[in-house]
Amino acid sequence: MATPGSHTYAEITSQPVAWAEAVHQVRAQSSRLAALAPSSYAQTLFTGCGSTYYLSLAAAALTQALTGAVCRALPASELLLYPDSAYPARGARTLLIAVSRSGSTTETLRAVERFRQEGRGDVVVVCNYPDAALVAMGDVTILLPAGREESVAQTRSFASMYVACVAMAAVWGNVPGALDSLERLPPVGERLLGQYEALARQWGENTTLNQIFFLGSGPRYGLACEAALKMKEMSLTVVEPFHFLEFRHGPMSMVTPQTLVVGLLSDTARAQEEAVMQQMAHLGAQTLTLGENRTDVAFDSGVPEQMRGVLYLPILQLMAYYRALSKGLDPDRPHNLSKVIELDVL
Amino acid sequence: MATPGSHTYAEITSQPVAWAEAVHQVRAQSSRLAALAPSSYAQTLFTGCGSTYYLSLAAAALTQALTGAVCRALPASELLLYPDSAYPARGARTLLIAVSRSGSTTETLRAVERFRQEGRGDVVVVCNYPDAALVAMGDVTILLPAGREESVAQTRSFASMYVACVAMAAVWGNVPGALDSLERLPPVGERLLGQYEALARQWGENTTLNQIFFLGSGPRYGLACEAALKMKEMSLTVVEPFHFLEFRHGPMSMVTPQTLVVGLLSDTARAQEEAVMQQMAHLGAQTLTLGENRTDVAFDSGVPEQMRGVLYLPILQLMAYYRALSKGLDPDRPHNLSKVIELDVL
């Protein structure tokens, strides 16, 4: 039997290779992608389940910012069960971006199948497994086999699919030099893994904490959701994600000295986000910040803000891994969960 | 000094009067509202902070279902800090629905102010306080003074503003008889408060519970978020809301016998939602269901599904109230919070 967490650890630490593949795959398909520009649709809708729904939230915010088209995200199950709340009236077309590690998640498959049958628009698939049923269902499919993994909780796979979505947004937004910027990220990721693993471990093994909040805004909100889910799945910790300023409207009632507030800081709204972190410290919370510079985890990447989102992930994934181990749990096999979620009732 | 929770209790139990006022106010302005039809805009964007952001999520899903226009919700702070992720490129107009109990929440005020300055589209304001700064900023303003309240946590106010948004969606969607249906809700609310207060108290005083999940899909997801926030603010309980099928993608790892899963069941997707509840019971969770019939809290309202959403609220608000009291907390004055959130840093 494998050492507890050995797959998860290997997947987290090897992810920069999968980031590089993602940029390469999008670049290779950039002219086919350009033919499906978000601005030609009434809406661009990103969808997935669990982690890939959170990826969808992050990708929609970024794609809207770079293209000026209306972009949003919904869980695949909601598209399936409540299509009237997801799609505009007939005649108004949707660009659907379906994101799935396995390419065989029941809800996502069924949602895309029905979308096609009903002729609601065009489909881009982002997926790690070449033989999956979803692969054949895209007008364009971005395949990322280097992101495949053994663990239940997505780490390397998530990062690879996220980088692919950032690269697609850059293609659609005609952002000059963006793909080159993305290609500079893997060595930065390698460096951060070495530089901050000890800090991730230290926080992961901090047994004084009994709840963790992850704050992120704009394109970082979905990343905060994913960081929270990783910590929850692997370490069964009480966690919740919020937009920075939303945290002040109710949820901060939960802050105590046993609370860690993790801030995914931007450049764009740094002053406002730092003010929230300071207020939480004042209420007694412990805090951890990540960002380009002047933060506990400092990327020092030189890569433009909108392209560097993936850098928030590895250290937070490692923190979840170490917290799971310190609680005697196996990060590779979370409680109650299986790797691919299939559902009979749909 | 007032008895702990006396304001909250009075506000929860008197809310049906405020529902009736909301329908009346929207009916009185229906021709002015009809001139701002969501289908004439690139998107309809609902916004608020905390509770009213959750209201926005619920209202956007319902308004899209009834009108076929693209509708979404974002926190007001996100509109302000990340406008490029919220608004489409210039030329594509937005209908902004700004929802605020006080009408003086910093983020909402600033977001609407800037929206107007930048000429991004038209504004509908929904608010409980006639003298508030926000009131003058709407092309149409729906004023609901019967929803005003003394407590920090929104209960009656939330319900009144939610009913107003449902009524607006019905006007925009030209749903025959919808406003008449809404007028049948207040007596149903009165009856439910009497019929199920004992059950709300019993669950509220159940000290075996250490975490509560609220599940809702489609237009009920935002209501599940609000029910969760009420429980968190008033009783400092570990709670989290999810879409029904999303709960299976990771978060259900947290389920133990000390977990209560509350299901806001629909008619539309009853089979799938019940399957999730049964799976959670099988994993050991305690469960509580609300819906029109065949549920622990049964509305028996005869009102169409899309019009009856407010009926999920009072019993869950009472449950939060009783749990706060049983933990020795004052529901009127949540920990760390104040009634109107103002922020210097914006």
Chai-1 contact restraints between the chains, C-beta under 6 A:
chainA,res_idxA,chainB,res_idxB,connection_type,confidence,min_distance_angstrom,max_distance_angstrom,comment,restraint_id
A,Q43,B,V70,contact,1.0,0.0,6.0,A-B,restraint_1
A,C49,B,H249,contact,1.0,0.0,6.0,A-B,restraint_2
A,G50,B,H249,contact,1.0,0.0,6.0,A-B,restraint_3
A,G50,B,G250,contact,1.0,0.0,6.0,A-B,restraint_4
A,A61,B,S85,contact,1.0,0.0,6.0,A-B,restraint_5
A,Q64,B,S85,contact,1.0,0.0,6.0,A-B,restraint_6
A,A65,B,D84,contact,1.0,0.0,6.0,A-B,restraint_7
A,A65,B,S85,contact,1.0,0.0,6.0,A-B,restraint_8
A,G68,B,P88,contact,1.0,0.0,6.0,A-B,restraint_9
A,G68,B,A89,contact,1.0,0.0,6.0,A-B,restraint_10
A,V70,B,Q43,contact,1.0,0.0,6.0,A-B,restraint_11
A,V70,B,V70,contact,1.0,0.0,6.0,A-B,restraint_12
A,V70,B,P88,contact,1.0,0.0,6.0,A-B,restraint_13
A,R72,B,R72,contact,1.0,0.0,6.0,A-B,restraint_14
A,P75,B,H243,contact,1.0,0.0,6.0,A-B,restraint_15
A,P75,B,E246,contact,1.0,0.0,6.0,A-B,restraint_16
A,S77,B,L245,contact,1.0,0.0,6.0,A-B,restraint_17
A,E78,B,H243,contact,1.0,0.0,6.0,A-B,restraint_18
A,L81,B,S217,contact,1.0,0.0,6.0,A-B,restraint_19
A,L81,B,A269,contact,1.0,0.0,6.0,A-B,restraint_20
A,Y82,B,G218,contact,1.0,0.0,6.0,A-B,restraint_21
A,D84,B,A65,contact,1.0,0.0,6.0,A-B,restraint_22
A,S85,B,A61,contact,1.0,0.0,6.0,A-B,restraint_23
A,S85,B,Q64,contact,1.0,0.0,6.0,A-B,restraint_24
A,S85,B,A65,contact,1.0,0.0,6.0,A-B,restraint_25
A,S85,B,G218,contact,1.0,0.0,6.0,A-B,restraint_26
A,P88,B,G68,contact,1.0,0.0,6.0,A-B,restraint_27
A,P88,B,V70,contact,1.0,0.0,6.0,A-B,restraint_28
A,A89,B,G68,contact,1.0,0.0,6.0,A-B,restraint_29
A,S217,B,L81,contact,1.0,0.0,6.0,A-B,restraint_30
A,G218,B,Y82,contact,1.0,0.0,6.0,A-B,restraint_31
A,G218,B,S85,contact,1.0,0.0,6.0,A-B,restraint_32
A,L229,B,G250,contact,1.0,0.0,6.0,A-B,restraint_33
A,E233,B,G250,contact,1.0,0.0,6.0,A-B,restraint_34
A,E233,B,S253,contact,1.0,0.0,6.0,A-B,restraint_35
A,V238,B,V238,contact,1.0,0.0,6.0,A-B,restraint_36
A,E240,B,E240,contact,1.0,0.0,6.0,A-B,restraint_37
A,H243,B,P75,contact,1.0,0.0,6.0,A-B,restraint_38
A,H243,B,E78,contact,1.0,0.0,6.0,A-B,restraint_39
A,L245,B,S77,contact,1.0,0.0,6.0,A-B,restraint_40
A,E246,B,P75,contact,1.0,0.0,6.0,A-B,restraint_41
A,R248,B,I341,contact,1.0,0.0,6.0,A-B,restraint_42
A,H249,B,C49,contact,1.0,0.0,6.0,A-B,restraint_43
A,H249,B,G50,contact,1.0,0.0,6.0,A-B,restraint_44
A,H249,B,I341,contact,1.0,0.0,6.0,A-B,restraint_45
A,G250,B,G50,contact,1.0,0.0,6.0,A-B,restraint_46
A,G250,B,L229,contact,1.0,0.0,6.0,A-B,restraint_47
A,G250,B,E233,contact,1.0,0.0,6.0,A-B,restraint_48
A,M252,B,N336,contact,1.0,0.0,6.0,A-B,restraint_49
A,S253,B,E233,contact,1.0,0.0,6.0,A-B,restraint_50
A,S253,B,P334,contact,1.0,0.0,6.0,A-B,restraint_51
A,S253,B,H335,contact,1.0,0.0,6.0,A-B,restraint_52
A,S253,B,N336,contact,1.0,0.0,6.0,A-B,restraint_53
A,S253,B,L337,contact,1.0,0.0,6.0,A-B,restraint_54
A,A269,B,L81,contact,1.0,0.0,6.0,A-B,restraint_55
A,Q272,B,V345,contact,1.0,0.0,6.0,A-B,restraint_56
A,A275,B,V345,contact,1.0,0.0,6.0,A-B,restraint_57
A,P334,B,S253,contact,1.0,0.0,6.0,A-B,restraint_58
A,H335,B,S253,contact,1.0,0.0,6.0,A-B,restraint_59
A,N336,B,M252,contact,1.0,0.0,6.0,A-B,restraint_60
A,N336,B,S253,contact,1.0,0.0,6.0,A-B,restraint_61
A,L337,B,S253,contact,1.0,0.0,6.0,A-B,restraint_62
A,I341,B,R248,contact,1.0,0.0,6.0,A-B,restraint_63
A,I341,B,H249,contact,1.0,0.0,6.0,A-B,restraint_64
A,V345,B,Q272,contact,1.0,0.0,6.0,A-B,restraint_65
A,V345,B,A275,contact,1.0,0.0,6.0,A-B,restraint_66
